[in-house]
């Protein structure tokens, strides 16, 4: 026996909507697919519109900042267009969560303004059911963004860097950023602390692929320049430290006012085109995991090498956690050697020379370890960022539904106005967490997922009051009876 349906018509400010209600009073839709389809349709078109607008704004800002890279380079139009299109990847990844929140606010604000939410509640559809239907849309967008961040964006970022490297051939110093460990230089690894224009500050260079000796170079300033077949690295006011890795007995320290390192341009370009030289933003998750393991192996090798040096010089092979503790042990050993009456003056001088060598090695090795740890954290940040931003899409849907229902106002301007504060706070927290993780102040997981945790708490708070149909923030203003106040004055 078929269930009879009663047709209820409600009138909104802009359109007439019809719902079919059975005699029992519950909304009868052919399973909840009709409601899901309706809400997702209401979300889809505002999402596409918001996404295009945000991409246009971010792309315009990027284009204006990138103009100086094209001017005076003699580039043709297809090369410029290719560079701009390849850089759309990170813009899309950043714009999608914004578009999700704006689209949710627009859609649910419009439905609340047109009394559709009230009609759904009157028909027996709870707010939780409506929000659950919207969460399906957020889950679909978040899943698509995970796939995009892991398979499409890394490759586009990689191709954009290769093209950028060709563009920067005349100004090679622009590819080096402060605080980032540069592994692309053939035969060397480099990191700089600061940068003023084309001048590098506090440059540290370490040799690699040399099993006989370890060379480390540090200078106060430096710069890069290019010629036809080579790239020249000029270093000023620094020192060169060379250590024999076979016997650990030969150590050489050279001071210089100017030191020049010439790198063949062909070798540099070949290393850039090698898939193993990808940066963190250009790698998939398996690539990043493999890179982290490689840095962990390098850190262990440095620790073992330093422990062996302590064993030969002091007789203690314990690895100390930081350079201050290791240097304090060396200073204590120097005091002990000076007071040792069993040693003659020649033996004391030899001991002191070995301790000074060990002291320089400690400083260089711990600088190398800190650089490896920062690079390892940088890769960890990229892994978590590939999943934290897509997860934010689901949280923005949860937040947008509650705000839209409570605001009872739709439209793109309203969506932008309500979401601007949340955007700003979320991305400031994300950038701050990312920087703290790279500096090894917090773990990458804490740095990247703390903004999502805060957003989840706010979203659940607003959702709880939306489901209970209450105002989340109610301020009880004091009631003032002016007549009684005047009577008291008289």
DACOR-V53542 format. One line per field, one symbol per residue. ss: DSSP state (H for helix, E for strand, L for the rest). psi: psi as a letter, one per 20 degrees, with the letter a starting at -180 (. if undefined). burial: 1 if it has 9 or more other C-alpha atoms within 8 Angstrom, else 0. A space follows every 10 residues. Layout:
# DACOR-V53542
ss = ???
psi = ???
burial = ???
This chain:
# DACOR-V53542
ss = LLLLEEEEEE ELLLLEEEEE EELLLLELLL LLHHHHHHHH HHHHHHHHHH HHHHHHHHHH HHHHHHHHHH LLLLLLHHHH HHHHHHLHHH HHHHHHHHHH HHHHHHHHHH HHHLLHHHHH HHLLLLHHHH HHHHHHHHHH HHHHHHHHHH HHHHHHHHHH HHHHHHHHHH LHHHHLLLLL LELLLLLEEE EEEEEELLEE EEEEEEELLL LLEEEEEEEE EEEEEELLLE EEEEEEEEEE EEEELLLLLL EEEEEEEEEE EEEEHHHHHH HHHLHHHLLH HHLLHHHHHH HHHHHHHHHH HHHHHHHHHH HHHLLLLLLL LLHHHHHHHH HHHHHHHHHL LLLLHHHHHH HHHHHHHHHH HHHHHHHHHH HHHHHHHHHH HHHHHHHHHH HHHHHHHHHH HHHHHHHLLL LHHHHHHHHH HHHHHHHHHH HHHHHHHHLL LLLHHHHHHH HHHHHHHHHH HHHHHHHLLL LLLLLLLLLL LHHHHHHHHL
psi = pqpqpppppq pahhrpqpqp prhiiqpoqn rjhggghggh hhhgghgggg ggggggghhg ggghhihihh pjikqrghgg ggggghjigh gghhhghghg gghgggghgg hhhjjhgghg ghijpqhhgg hhhhhgghhg ggghhghghh hgggghhghh hghhhhhjhi mhiiipqqip oojipoiqqq qqhrpodjpq qmppppqrko ihqpppppqg rrrqqqagjr ppopqpmaqp pppoigijho ppppqqhppp pppphghghg hhiphijqrh ijqrghgggh hhhghhgggh ggggghhhgh ghghjojppq hrhggghhhg hhhgghghio iiprhghggg ghghhhghgg gggghhhggh ghgggghghh ghghhhhggh hhgghhghgh gggghhhkpa qhggggghig ghgggghggg gghgghghjk hrqhgghhig hhgghggggh ghhghghjlr phoppnqppp ohghghghh.
burial = 0000000000 0100001011 1110011010 0001110011 0111011101 1001100110 0010000001 0000000001 0011011111 1110111111 1111111111 1111111011 1011111001 1011101110 1110111111 1111111111 0111101100 1110000101 1111110111 1111100111 1111111000 0011111111 1111110001 1111111111 1111100100 1000010100 0011101100 1100001101 1111000100 1100110110 0111011111 1010001000 0010111001 0011001000 0010000100 1101101110 1111110010 1111111111 1111111111 1111111111 1111110111 1101110110 0010010011 0111011111 0111111111 1100110111 1110111000 0000000000 0000000000
